[in-house]
Amino acid sequence: MLEFFKRKSRKAESSKEVARQNESPSDDLNAPLVQGTHFYIENGNYVFTEYYLKNRGYCCGNRCRHCPYPDAESKDQ
């Protein structure tokens, strides 16, 4: 009986491992940002890319250059 539970927990651990491997770096909100993918530096300012802003999932209302949410941006004005 104890062997059954050990097998079940090993299977659950391996499925979690597979799920982690299938995630893209943007799926983890605590993952470090990558220059060139998530942002670039222009005249000393950090500029977020459209890729990063889409994955963030909302408009911050700061009129970002690459904002993929133009409707949300115009509502703030």
C-alpha positions, 0 to 999 in steps of 0.5 A, spaced: 500 500 500 505 504 501 508 503 495 502 505 491 503 512 494 510 513 493 509 511 485 503 516 485 507 522 488 513 521 484 508 521 478 505 528 480 512 531 481 514 529 474 508 532 471 510 538 475 517 538 472 514 537 465 510 543 466 515 547 468 519 546 462 514 547 458 513 554 461 516 560 457 520 565 461 515 570 461 510 566 464 514 567 471 513 574 473 519 573 478 523 571 472 529 577 470 528 581 465 532 580 458 535 586 455 533 586 448 527 581 449 523 585 454 526 592 454 532 596 451 536 602 453 535 609 449 538 615 452 539 612 459 531 610 459 529 603 459 524 602 454 519 596 455 518 592 448 511 590 446 513 583 447 514 585 455 508 589 455 503 584 452 505 579 457 504 583 463 497 583 461 495 590 462 496 598 460 499 602 466 497 608 463 504 611 462 503 612 455 509 607 453 512 607 446 510 600 445 503 599 448 499 594 445 493 597 448 491 603 444 484 603 447 486 603 454 491 609 453 486 613 449 481 612 455 486 615 460 486 622 456 
